[in-house]
Amino acid sequence: MTSQPADRVTYNHDLTPVEDAGIAGRFQQLPGPSHPRQTPHTKSSYSQEARAARRASAASRAEYDVPDTYKNLGEAANIPPVQNPDEESVHRYETLEQERAREQSYARDRRRQDEDPATRTAVQAEEKAEAASYPISKKETQIYTLSYLIFFSIFGTLARLGLQAITIYSGTPIIFTSVWPNFAGSVVMGFLAEDRMLFRQEWGSPSSNGADTERGSVSVDSEGARKAHLAVKKTIPLYIGLATGFCGSFTSFSAFMRDVFLALSNDLPATNAPSRSGGHTFLAFIAIPLITISMSLAGLFFGAHMAIFLEPYTPSLPFLFMSKILDRLIVLLGWGCWLGAIIMSIFPPHDSWRGTATFALVFAPLGCLLRFYISLRLNSRAPSFPLGTFAVNIFGTAVLGMSWDLAHLPVGGVIGCQVLQGIQDGFCGCLTTVSTWVAELAVLGRRHAYIYGAGSVGTGLVMLVAIMGGLRWGDGWNPLVCTH
């Protein structure tokens, strides 16, 4: 950032070596601003100085040896929903396409280095020495990440099912309950994406933020440091567990698309009238996408604004507690909770529990882990179109449609019906995500965002019309033989 008058501030967004290293998950130390920002002593400037002081940290590097593919997670993109939290008069915005294009350029450079035997040997030796310097190895990082994903997928599924249950009541103004988990999960996603305090001890040094508390003055940290923090934060297993595991499992794109189809076929519970005109069908059909997308995007930005507002009061997680105790404890909790769900499905206290929750908890980690790995592999393929998120949303919607049809056929009995309900609520609910989807919509370029959003909804609806429509408008659905 160059020295400018207080009302004219621009940022240099060229990729620095530090940010390049951040893309690969390798951080040694974050640079401070080359020139302190000169601001008059106003209430606004004091507020920004206070925030900068709060962000000062004693840590100087990332402690996790992270696989390079983690950069492809849509939930952990380096671009937050609010790119100008201090509301500067001039600010250069970035898009997800630009970030992914830089990542692709970095990957191409790495491949070119690998083609040269001498360079490859030097790079491998450097990476080996670097990996040995990390307190937490790459294998440990992967184990902790998977354990967090399993635990939070179960927790997110329970939160979704519970919120849906309490929003079903007589006289409700919103008759499709999938909107509430999608809104709430997007709020949490927005908070996590914008927050810079929960994981403050995992990034930067006091000098990197330009803090000078001894003299009583603090310079606002540079935009480069802010981006570097985001790049480090997304490598922390706990953050990935919260964003990818909890938020991704709390929200469900497949349930959203199911409600769109049920509105189209006049099968939503409170609107099941004997007949309906074509105009009313069209209004019912467009209402659910408009409400769900609008509320989810609003929730994302509301959560981000709450992170900015609560920054002076947000505590920071102690890094030693997180890395030495919580990471190891979650291995037992995550896999133990999954095993407990399996046991409770085999020996439930009440048979109805299988369809209500336990089967969903058994299938939830499978859907979450599949989404995680597909995102790692596919999201970087097309900078303007997050292919991994699109693939899991469409595939999960198709599986839900097939499970819905099978559950409404006179086959399988009560247990079969409950298993299919568990697949819908657990596997499909955790495989598909709205929070990641709207987070990507918010940071894509405008044209690409409309193409990606309309393409996802349109393809999902076509999929359900082909799968569910044939049975619904053919032989018709039979009543469920299980209540859940």
C-alpha positions in Angstrom: 0.0 0.0 0.0 1.4 3.4 -0.9 1.2 6.5 1.2 -1.9 8.4 0.2 -4.2 11.1 1.6 -6.6 9.8 4.2 -9.5 9.9 1.8 -7.7 8.2 -1.1 -6.4 4.7 -0.4 -5.5 2.1 -3.0 -4.2 -1.4 -2.5 -1.7 -3.3 -4.5 -3.1 -6.8 -5.2 -0.1 -8.2 -7.2 0.8 -11.7 -6.1 3.8 -11.4 -3.7 6.2 -14.2 -2.9 4.6 -14.4 0.5 1.1 -14.8 -1.0 2.5 -17.3 -3.5 3.8 -19.3 -0.6 0.4 -19.0 1.1 -1.3 -20.6 -1.9 0.8 -23.7 -1.2 0.0 -23.6 2.5 3.6 -22.7 3.3 4.0 -19.6 5.5 7.1 -18.5 7.3 6.4 -14.9 8.2 4.0 -12.3 6.9 5.3 -8.9 5.8 4.2 -5.7 7.4 3.1 -2.6 5.5 6.0 -0.8 3.8 4.6 2.6 4.8 2.4 3.4 7.8 -0.9 4.9 6.9 -1.4 8.5 8.0 -4.8 9.2 9.3 -6.3 12.1 11.2 -7.2 11.3 14.8 -10.9 10.7 14.3 -13.3 8.3 15.9 -13.1 6.1 12.7 -9.3 6.0 12.6 -9.2 5.1 16.3 -11.6 2.2 15.6 -9.3 0.9 12.8 -6.2 1.2 15.0 -7.9 -0.7 17.8 -8.8 -3.5 15.4 -5.2 -3.6 14.1 -4.0 -3.9 17.7 -6.4 -6.7 18.4 -5.0 -8.7 15.5 -1.4 -8.6 16.7 -0.2 -12.0 17.5 2.8 -13.8 19.1 2.9 -16.6 16.5 5.1 -16.2 13.4 4.2 -19.1 11.1 1.7 -21.8 10.3 2.2 -24.9 12.3 0.4 -27.4 10.0 2.0 -29.1 7.1 -0.9 -28.8 4.7 -1.4 -30.6 1.4 -1.5 -28.1 -1.5 -4.9 -29.3 -2.7 -6.5 -27.7 0.4 -6.5 -24.4 -1.5 -9.3 -25.7 -3.7 -11.9 -25.8 -0.9 -14.7 -23.4 -1.8 -15.5 -22.9 1.9 -12.0 -21.6 2.5 -11.4 -19.2 -0.4 -9.0 -16.4 0.3 -11.7 -13.8 -0.7 -14.1 -13.0 2.1 -17.7 -11.8 1.5 -16.8 -8.3 2.7 -13.6 -7.2 1.0 -13.6 -3.6 2.3 -14.5 -4.0 6.1 -13.1 -0.6 7.0 -15.2 1.1 4.2 -12.3 2.9 2.5 -13.3 5.4 -0.1 -11.3 3.6 -2.8 -10.7 -0.1 -2.8 -9.8 -2.6 -5.5 -12.0 -5.8 -5.3 -10.9 -9.2 -6.4 -13.0 -12.2 -7.7 -12.7 -15.9 -7.2 -11.7 -16.2 -10.8 -8.6 -14.1 -10.2 -7.6 -16.1 -7.2 -8.1 -19.5 -8.9 -6.2 -18.2 -12.0 -3.2 -17.4 -9.8 -3.4 -20.9 -8.2 -3.4 -22.5 -11.7 -0.4 -20.4 -12.7 1.3 -21.6 -9.5 0.5 -25.2 -10.3 1.8 -24.8 -13.8 5.1 -23.4 -12.5 5.4 -26.4 -10.1 4.8 -28.8 -13.0 7.5 -27.1 -15.1 9.9 -27.4 -12.2 9.1 -31.1 -11.9 9.9 -31.6 -15.5 13.5 -30.5 -15.0 15.4 -33.3 -13.1 17.8 -30.9 -11.4 15.1 -28.5 -10.3 12.9 -31.3 -9.2 15.6 -32.7 -7.0 16.3 -29.3 -5.4 12.6 -28.6 -4.9 12.1 -32.0 -3.3 15.0 -31.5 -1.0 13.7 -28.1 0.0 10.2 -29.5 0.6 11.6 -32.4 2.7 13.5 -30.0 4.9 10.5 -27.7 5.1 8.2 -30.5 6.1 10.6 -31.6 8.8 10.4 -28.2 10.3 6.6 -28.3 10.8 5.5 -29.3 14.3 2.4 -31.0 12.9 3.2 -33.3 9.9 1.1 -33.6 6.8 -0.2 -37.0 7.7 -1.3 -35.7 11.2 -2.9 -32.7 9.5 -5.0 -35.0 7.2 -6.1 -37.2 10.1 -7.2 -34.2 12.2 -9.0 -32.7 9.2 -10.9 -35.9 8.5 -11.8 -36.3 12.2 -13.2 -32.7 12.3 -15.2 -33.3 9.2 -16.7 -36.4 10.6 -17.6 -34.8 13.9 -19.0 -31.6 12.5 -20.9 -33.4 9.7 -22.8 -35.3 12.5 -23.3 -32.1 14.5 -24.4 -30.2 11.4 -26.9 -32.9 10.4 -28.4 -32.8 13.9 -28.6 -29.0 13.8 -30.4 -29.2 10.4 -32.9 -31.8 11.5 -33.6 -30.1 14.8 -34.1 -26.7 13.2 -36.4 -28.2 10.6 -38.4 -29.9 13.4 -39.0 -26.7 15.4 -40.0 -24.7 12.3 -42.9 -27.0 11.5 -45.9 -25.6 13.3 -49.5 -24.6 12.7 -49.9 -21.4 10.8 -46.2 -21.1 9.7 -45.8 -18.4 7.1 -43.0 -20.4 5.4 -44.2 -23.9 4.5 -40.8 -25.3 3.3 -38.5 -25.9 6.2 -35.3 -26.2 4.2 -34.9 -22.5 4.1 -34.1 -22.1 7.8 -31.0 -24.4 7.9 -29.8 -22.8 4.6 -30.1 -19.3 6.1 -28.6 -20.2 9.5 -25.7 -22.2 7.9 -24.9 -19.2 5.6 -24.8 -16.9 8.6 -22.2 -19.1 10.3 -20.2 -19.4 7.0 -20.2 -15.6 6.6 -18.9 -15.2 10.1 -16.1 -17.7 9.7 -15.1 -16.3 6.3 -14.7 -12.8 7.6 -13.5 -13.4 11.2 -9.8 -12.7 11.9 -9.8 -13.2 15.6 -10.6 -16.9 16.3 -7.4 -18.1 14.8 -5.3 -15.0 15.4 -2.6 -17.0 17.2 -1.9 -19.0 14.0 -0.7 -16.1 11.9 1.6 -13.1 11.8 3.9 -11.4 14.2 3.3 -8.1 16.0 5.4 -6.4 13.4 3.4 -7.8 10.6 0.4 -5.8 11.7 2.2 -2.5 12.2 1.3 -2.3 15.8 3.3 -0.1 18.1 1.5 -0.2 21.4 4.4 1.2 23.4 4.0 4.6 21.7 0.3 4.4 21.9 -0.2 4.5 18.1 -1.2 1.6 15.8 -1.1 1.5 12.0 -3.7 -0.4 10.2 -2.5 -3.7 8.8 -1.9 -4.0 5.1 -4.3 -5.7 2.7 -1.6 -8.2 1.9 -1.4 -9.3 5.6 -5.2 -9.6 5.6 -5.1 -11.9 2.6 -2.3 -13.8 4.0 -4.2 -14.5 7.2 -7.1 -15.8 5.2 -4.8 -18.1 3.3 -3.3 -19.4 6.6 -6.7 -19.7 8.3 -8.1 -22.1 5.7 -5.2 -24.5 6.3 -6.2 -25.1 10.0 -8.1 -28.4 10.4 -10.6 -26.9 12.9 -11.5 -24.1 10.5 -12.0 -26.7 7.7 -14.1 -28.8 10.0 -16.4 -25.8 10.9 -16.7 -24.4 7.3 -16.7 -27.5 5.2 -18.0 -29.9 7.9 -20.5 -28.0 9.9 -21.8 -25.3 7.5 -21.7 -27.6 4.5 -23.8 -30.3 6.4 -26.1 -27.8 8.1 -27.2 -26.5 4.7 -28.5 -28.7 1.9 -28.8 -27.9 -1.8 -30.6 -31.2 -2.5 -33.3 -30.4 0.1 -33.7 -27.0 -1.5 -34.1 -28.5 -4.9 -36.6 -31.1 -3.6 -38.8 -28.3 -2.2 -38.6 -26.5 -5.6 -39.9 -29.7 -7.3 -42.6 -30.3 -4.7 -43.8 -26.7 -5.3 -43.9 -27.4 -9.0 -45.9 -30.6 -8.5 -48.2 -29.1 -5.9 -47.0 -31.5 -3.2 -45.7 -29.2 -0.5 -47.6 -30.2 2.7 -49.6 -27.0 3.3 -50.5 -26.4 -0.4 -51.7 -29.8 -1.5 -54.9 -28.5 -3.1 -57.0 -30.6 -5.5 -56.1 -28.3 -8.4 -54.1 -25.2 -9.2 -53.9 -22.9 -12.2 -50.8 -22.7 -14.3 -50.1 -19.1 -13.1 -50.3 -20.2 -9.5 -48.0 -23.1 -10.2 -45.5 -20.7 -11.7 -45.7 -18.4 -8.7 -45.2 -21.3 -6.3 -42.3 -22.6 -8.4 -40.3 -19.3 -8.5 -41.1 -18.4 -4.9 -38.8 -21.1 -3.3 -35.6 -20.3 -5.3 -36.1 -16.5 -4.8 -36.7 -16.9 -1.0 -33.9 -19.4 -0.5 -31.2 -17.7 -2.5 -32.1 -14.3 -1.2 -32.2 -15.4 2.5 -29.0 -17.4 2.1 -27.0 -14.6 0.5 -28.4 -12.2 3.1 -27.4 -14.6 5.8 -23.9 -14.8 4.4 -23.4 -11.1 4.5 -25.1 -10.7 7.9 -22.7 -13.2 9.3 -19.7 -11.4 7.8 -21.0 -8.1 9.2 -21.4 -9.7 12.6 -17.8 -10.8 12.5 -16.6 -7.3 11.8 -18.9 -5.8 14.5 -17.9 -8.4 17.1 -14.2 -8.3 16.4 -13.4 -6.3 19.6 -15.1 -8.9 21.6 -14.3 -12.1 19.8 -11.8 -14.3 21.7 -8.9 -16.1 20.1 -8.5 -19.8 20.4 -5.2 -20.7 22.2 -3.1 -22.4 19.6 -1.4 -24.8 22.0 -4.8 -25.9 23.3 -6.1 -26.4 19.8 -3.0 -28.2 18.5 -2.0 -30.2 21.5 -5.4 -31.1 23.1 -8.4 -30.4 20.8 -6.9 -31.8 17.6 -6.1 -35.1 19.4 -9.3 -35.2 21.2 -11.4 -34.8 18.0 -9.9 -38.0 16.6 -11.7 -39.9 19.4 -14.8 -37.8 19.3 -15.3 -37.8 15.6 -14.8 -41.5 14.9 -16.4 -42.4 18.3 -19.6 -40.4 17.5 -19.8 -42.1 14.1 -19.4 -45.5 15.7 -22.0 -44.6 18.3 -24.5 -43.6 15.5 -24.0 -47.0 13.9 -24.6 -48.8 17.1 -27.7 -46.8 17.9 -29.0 -47.6 14.4 -28.5 -51.3 15.1 -29.9 -51.2 18.6 -32.1 -48.1 18.8 -34.0 -47.3 22.1 -37.0 -46.6 19.9 -37.5 -47.9 16.4 -38.6 -44.4 15.2 -35.2 -43.0 16.0 -33.7 -44.8 13.0 -35.8 -42.7 10.5 -35.7 -39.6 12.7 -31.9 -39.2 13.1 -29.7 -42.3 13.6 -29.6 -43.5 10.0 -29.0 -39.9 8.8 -26.0 -39.7 11.2 -24.6 -42.9 9.9 -24.7 -41.6 6.3 -23.7 -38.0 7.1 -19.9 -38.4 7.3 -19.9 -40.3 4.0 -21.5 -37.4 2.2 -19.3 -34.8 3.8 -16.1 -36.7 3.1 -17.1 -37.3 -0.5 -17.8 -33.6 -1.0 -14.5 -32.7 0.6 -12.5 -34.9 -1.8 -14.4 -34.0 -4.9 -13.9 -30.3 -4.1 -10.2 -30.8 -3.7 -10.0 -32.4 -7.1 -12.4 -30.4 -9.2 -12.8 -26.9 -7.9 -9.6 -25.7 -9.4 -10.3 -26.9 -12.9 -12.4 -23.9 -14.0 -11.7 -20.6 -12.3 -15.1 -19.1 -13.3 -17.1 -22.2 -12.5 -16.6 -24.1 -9.2 -16.9 -27.5 -10.8 -16.5 -29.5 -7.6 -19.3 -27.8 -5.7 -21.5 -28.0 -8.8 -20.8 -31.7 -9.2 -21.6 -32.7 -5.6 -24.8 -30.5 -5.6 -26.1 -32.1 -8.8 -25.1 -35.7 -7.9 -26.6 -35.4 -4.4 -29.8 -34.0 -5.8 -30.0 -36.9 -8.2 -29.4 -39.4 -5.3 -32.1 -37.7 -3.2 -34.6 -37.9 -6.1 -34.0 -41.6 -6.5 -34.2 -42.2 -2.8 -37.5 -40.3 -2.6 -39.0 -42.4 -5.4 -37.9 -45.7 -3.8 -39.3 -44.6 -0.5 -42.7 -43.9 -2.1 -42.9 -47.4 -3.7 -44.4 -50.3 -1.8 -41.0 -52.1 -1.4 -38.5 -52.4 1.5 -40.8 -52.2 4.4 -40.3 -49.9 7.4 -36.6 -50.4 7.7 -36.0 -49.9 4.0 -38.0 -46.7 4.2 -36.0 -45.4 7.1 -32.7 -46.2 5.4 -33.8 -44.2 2.4 -34.8 -41.3 4.6 -31.4 -41.5 6.2 -29.8 -41.3 2.8 -31.8 -38.2 2.0 -31.2 -36.4 5.3 -27.7 -37.7 5.9 -25.8 -38.6 2.8 -27.5 -36.2 0.4 -27.9 -33.4 3.0 -24.1 -33.5 3.7 -23.0 -34.1 0.2 -24.7 -31.0 -1.1 -24.3 -27.5 0.3 -25.9 -24.1 0.0 -23.5 -22.2 2.3 -20.5 -22.9 0.0 -22.6 -22.3 -3.1 -23.7 -18.8 -2.0 -20.2 -18.0 -0.7 -18.9 -18.7 -4.2 -21.7 -16.7 -5.8 -20.8 -13.7 -3.6 -17.2 -13.6 -4.8 -17.5 -14.6 -8.5 -17.6 -12.0 -11.2 -21.1 -10.9 -11.8 -21.6 -12.6 -15.2 -20.0 -15.8 -14.0 -22.1 -15.8 -10.8 -25.3 -15.6 -12.7 -24.2 -18.4 -15.0 -23.1 -20.6 -12.1 -26.2 -19.9 -10.0 -28.7 -20.4 -12.8 -26.9 -23.4 -14.1 -26.9 -25.1 -10.7 -30.6 -24.5 -10.1 -31.6 -25.3 -13.6 -29.6 -28.5 -13.8 -30.8 -29.6 -10.4 -34.5 -29.0 -11.3 -34.1 -30.8 -14.7 -32.5 -33.8 -12.8 -35.5 -34.0 -10.4 -38.1 -33.6 -13.1 -36.5 -36.5 -14.9 -36.2 -38.7 -11.8 -39.1 -37.8 -9.6 -41.5 -36.4 -12.3 -41.8 -39.7 -14.1 -43.2 -41.5 -11.1 -45.2 -38.5 -9.7 -47.0 -37.8 -13.0 -47.2 -41.5 -14.0 -48.3 -44.0 -11.4 -48.1 -41.6 -8.6 -46.4 -41.8 -5.2 -47.6 -44.3 -2.6 -47.8 -43.1 1.1 -44.6 -43.7 3.1 -44.7 -46.8 5.2 -42.6 -45.1 7.9 -43.3 -41.8 9.6 -39.7 -40.6 9.1 
